[in-house]
Amino acid sequence: MKKTILITGAGSGIGLDTAFALAARQHRVIATTIDEAQSLTLKAMALTKGLSLEVFKLDITSAQDREKILSLELDVLINNAGVGESGSLAEVDIDRIRHVFEVNLFGTLALTQLALRGMIQRQRGTVLLVSSIAGRIPMPFLMPYSMSKFALSAAGAGLRAELQQLRCGVHVALIEPGAIHTGFNQAMTESKYAWMGKQSYFAAHVARLKAEEKRTFQFLEAKTTESIVSQIVKAAEAKKPKLRYVAPWIQGFGVRLARIFGV
């Protein structure tokens, strides 16, 4: 059955590739972006590929933008929009952490609540929350981002259990990507070096940190988004999605082992 699916953060990376994959499967895809410039670019790309997308700007931190979805009868909401931030919790500006939570948790939850109004009334629907493997195991120097994803994963699991008590036919699932080469990870890890100066506790360690980050991503990152996009498509099309969809699977397995051994 073809569905009406809205995805946030569709201007690049996983969101963009997911929007195209769902449109290719003949779903009605409403792909939203952070600004008008990305919307125009996305429309042009879809036209080039011969795919039908409905595109508009939706900044999930804007109440006015969020209300745009109230007129839509959504079968699936894919909460993909998110931002990254890095830096040691010993010194990172609290406002930077606050901004990450404003987008990754509060904006996401506020949009979800609006979508749930219609879904609960119609007694059907699926909400997918794009969290991260980083939301299951602490990631040193990535904790501003990692904490927000820990919170989002907890919110998703709790909301799923709450809606199950309503028996309203609305499902919630978590999408947990691992390290995938989209440029997001590099931009996030680099963000801390914009403000870390000679006064930083870690000033003497910057060269080592940069080298370790480069090696880690070269080793871990999947080269394409194909594995996680296929999981998102599977979750969006499922009648009763499971709680978690993880890809690449080997990274998810590694996280499970790390938690078992108390890492």
C-alpha positions as CSV (number, residue, x, y, z in Angstrom):
1,M,0.0,0.0,0.0
2,K,1.4,3.4,-1.0
3,K,1.7,5.8,1.9
4,T,2.0,9.5,2.5
5,I,5.4,10.0,4.1
6,L,6.9,13.2,5.4
7,I,10.6,13.3,6.1
8,T,12.5,16.1,7.8
9,G,16.1,17.1,7.1
10,A,15.8,15.8,3.5
11,G,18.2,18.3,2.0
12,S,21.3,16.1,2.3
13,G,22.8,12.8,3.4
14,I,20.5,10.1,4.8
15,G,17.4,12.2,4.5
16,L,17.9,13.0,0.9
17,D,18.7,9.4,-0.1
18,T,15.7,8.1,1.9
19,A,13.3,10.6,0.2
20,F,14.5,9.4,-3.2
21,A,14.3,5.8,-2.3
22,L,10.7,6.1,-1.0
23,A,9.6,8.2,-4.0
24,A,11.1,5.5,-6.3
25,R,8.8,3.0,-4.6
26,Q,5.8,5.2,-5.6
27,H,5.0,6.5,-2.1
28,R,3.8,10.1,-1.8
29,V,6.9,11.7,-0.3
30,I,6.9,15.1,1.3
31,A,10.5,16.1,1.7
32,T,11.2,19.0,3.9
33,T,14.4,21.0,4.4
34,I,15.9,23.5,6.8
35,D,15.8,26.5,4.4
36,E,14.4,27.6,1.0
37,A,17.8,27.2,-0.8
38,Q,17.9,23.5,0.0
39,S,14.3,23.1,-1.1
40,L,15.1,24.6,-4.5
41,T,18.1,22.3,-4.9
42,L,16.2,19.2,-3.8
43,K,13.4,20.0,-6.3
44,A,15.9,20.3,-9.1
45,M,17.6,17.0,-8.2
46,A,14.2,15.2,-8.0
47,L,13.3,16.6,-11.4
48,T,16.6,15.4,-12.9
49,K,16.0,11.9,-11.5
50,G,12.4,11.8,-12.7
51,L,11.0,11.4,-9.2
52,S,7.9,13.1,-7.7
53,L,8.6,14.9,-4.5
54,E,6.6,17.5,-2.6
55,V,9.2,19.9,-1.1
56,F,9.0,22.7,1.3
57,K,10.9,24.4,4.1
58,L,10.3,23.1,7.6
59,D,12.6,24.2,10.3
60,I,11.6,21.9,13.2
61,T,12.6,24.5,15.8
62,S,10.0,27.0,14.3
63,A,6.5,26.6,15.7
64,Q,5.1,28.3,12.6
65,D,6.9,25.9,10.3
66,R,5.8,22.9,12.3
67,E,2.2,23.8,11.9
68,K,2.5,23.3,8.2
69,I,2.0,19.6,8.7
70,L,-1.5,20.0,10.4
71,S,-3.3,20.0,7.0
72,L,-1.6,16.7,6.0
73,E,-2.9,13.2,6.5
74,L,0.4,11.5,7.2
75,D,0.8,7.7,7.3
76,V,4.5,8.0,8.3
77,L,6.5,10.8,9.9
78,I,10.3,10.3,9.6
79,N,12.1,12.6,12.1
80,N,15.4,12.8,10.4
81,A,16.4,16.4,10.9
82,G,19.3,16.8,13.3
83,V,22.5,18.7,14.1
84,G,25.8,17.7,15.6
85,E,28.2,19.3,18.0
86,S,31.4,18.2,19.6
87,G,33.7,19.1,22.4
88,S,34.5,18.0,25.9
89,L,31.8,18.3,28.5
90,A,34.4,19.8,30.7
91,E,34.4,23.0,28.7
92,V,31.9,23.1,25.9
93,D,29.6,26.1,26.0
94,I,26.3,25.1,27.5
95,D,24.4,27.1,24.9
96,R,25.9,24.8,22.2
97,I,24.6,21.8,24.0
98,R,21.2,23.5,24.5
99,H,21.0,24.1,20.7
100,V,21.6,20.5,19.9
101,F,18.8,19.4,22.3
102,E,16.5,22.1,20.9
103,V,16.8,20.5,17.4
104,N,17.4,16.8,18.1
105,L,15.0,16.4,20.9
106,F,12.6,19.3,21.6
107,G,11.9,20.2,17.9
108,T,11.5,16.6,17.0
109,L,9.1,15.9,19.9
110,A,7.1,19.0,19.1
111,L,6.6,18.0,15.5
112,T,5.8,14.4,16.5
113,Q,3.0,15.6,18.8
114,L,1.4,17.5,16.0
115,A,1.6,14.5,13.7
116,L,0.1,12.3,16.4
117,R,-3.1,14.3,16.6
118,G,-4.2,13.1,13.2
119,M,-2.7,9.6,13.5
120,I,-4.4,8.8,16.7
121,Q,-7.7,10.2,15.4
122,R,-7.4,8.1,12.3
123,Q,-6.2,5.1,14.3
124,R,-3.2,4.5,12.1
125,G,0.3,5.8,11.5
126,T,4.0,5.3,12.1
127,V,6.5,7.7,13.7
128,L,10.2,7.0,13.0
129,L,12.8,8.7,15.1
130,V,16.3,8.8,13.5
131,S,18.6,8.5,16.5
132,S,22.1,7.0,16.3
133,I,24.3,4.3,17.6
134,A,25.9,7.2,19.5
135,G,22.7,7.2,21.5
136,R,23.5,3.8,22.9
137,I,27.1,4.1,24.0
138,P,29.0,7.2,25.3
139,M,31.2,8.8,22.6
140,P,34.1,10.9,24.1
141,F,34.2,14.4,22.7
142,L,30.9,13.8,20.9
143,M,28.8,13.9,24.0
144,P,26.7,17.0,23.1
145,Y,25.4,15.0,20.2
146,S,25.5,11.7,21.9
147,M,23.5,12.9,24.9
148,S,20.8,14.2,22.6
149,K,20.5,10.9,20.9
150,F,20.4,9.0,24.2
151,A,17.5,11.2,25.2
152,L,15.8,10.7,21.8
153,S,16.1,6.9,21.9
154,A,14.6,6.9,25.4
155,A,11.8,9.1,24.3
156,G,11.1,6.8,21.3
157,A,11.0,3.7,23.4
158,G,8.8,5.4,26.1
159,L,6.4,6.9,23.5
160,R,6.1,3.5,21.8
161,A,5.0,1.9,25.1
162,E,2.6,4.6,25.9
163,L,0.8,4.4,22.5
164,Q,0.6,0.6,22.8
165,Q,-1.6,1.2,25.9
166,L,-4.0,3.2,23.7
167,R,-4.3,0.4,21.2
168,C,-4.7,3.2,18.6
169,G,-2.8,1.6,15.7
170,V,0.0,4.1,15.8
171,H,3.5,2.8,16.0
172,V,6.9,4.3,17.0
173,A,10.3,3.0,16.0
174,L,13.9,4.0,16.3
175,I,16.3,4.3,13.4
176,E,19.9,4.0,14.6
177,P,22.5,4.7,11.9
178,G,26.1,3.9,12.6
179,A,29.1,5.8,11.1
180,I,28.2,6.5,7.5
181,H,30.2,8.7,5.1
182,T,27.9,11.7,4.4
183,G,30.2,14.4,5.7
184,F,28.1,14.9,8.8
185,N,30.6,13.2,11.1
186,Q,33.5,15.2,9.9
187,A,31.7,18.5,10.2
188,M,30.6,17.5,13.7
189,T,34.0,16.5,15.0
190,E,35.6,19.6,13.4
191,S,33.1,21.9,15.1
192,K,34.9,21.9,18.4
193,Y,38.1,23.2,16.9
194,A,36.4,26.5,15.9
195,W,36.3,27.5,19.6
196,M,39.0,25.4,21.3
197,G,42.0,27.7,21.8
198,K,45.2,27.8,23.8
199,Q,43.0,28.0,27.0
200,S,41.4,24.6,26.3
201,Y,42.2,21.8,28.7
202,F,42.9,19.7,25.6
203,A,45.0,22.3,23.6
204,A,48.1,20.1,23.8
205,H,46.1,17.1,22.5
206,V,44.5,18.6,19.4
207,A,46.9,17.1,16.8
208,R,46.4,13.6,18.4
209,L,42.7,14.0,18.5
210,K,42.4,15.0,14.9
211,A,44.6,12.1,13.8
212,E,42.6,9.6,15.9
213,E,39.3,11.0,14.5
214,K,40.5,10.7,10.9
215,R,41.7,7.1,11.5
216,T,38.4,6.1,13.2
217,F,36.2,7.4,10.4
218,Q,38.4,5.9,7.7
219,F,38.0,2.5,9.4
220,L,34.4,2.7,10.5
221,E,32.4,4.7,8.1
222,A,30.2,2.8,5.5
223,K,30.9,4.3,2.1
224,T,27.2,4.7,1.1
225,T,23.9,5.3,2.9
226,E,22.4,2.2,1.2
227,S,22.2,0.0,4.3
228,I,20.5,2.5,6.6
229,V,18.2,3.8,3.8
230,S,17.0,0.2,3.3
231,Q,16.2,-0.1,7.0
232,I,14.2,3.2,7.0
233,V,12.2,2.0,4.0
234,K,11.5,-1.3,5.7
235,A,10.4,0.5,8.9
236,A,8.2,2.9,6.9
237,E,6.5,0.2,5.0
238,A,6.0,-2.2,7.9
239,K,2.5,-2.8,9.3
240,K,4.0,-3.2,12.8
241,P,7.5,-1.9,12.9
242,K,9.9,-3.3,15.5
243,L,11.5,-1.0,18.0
244,R,15.0,-0.6,16.5
245,Y,16.4,-0.6,13.0
246,V,20.2,-0.5,13.0
247,A,22.7,-0.3,10.1
248,P,25.4,-1.0,9.3
249,W,24.7,-4.2,11.2
250,I,28.3,-4.9,12.2
251,Q,28.5,-1.5,14.0
252,G,25.3,-2.3,15.8
253,F,26.7,-5.6,16.9
254,G,29.9,-3.9,18.1
255,V,27.8,-1.6,20.3
256,R,25.9,-4.5,21.8
257,L,29.2,-6.2,22.7
258,A,30.6,-3.0,24.1
259,R,27.6,-2.6,26.4
260,I,27.7,-6.3,27.5
261,F,31.3,-5.8,28.5
262,G,30.6,-2.5,30.3
263,V,32.5,-0.3,27.9
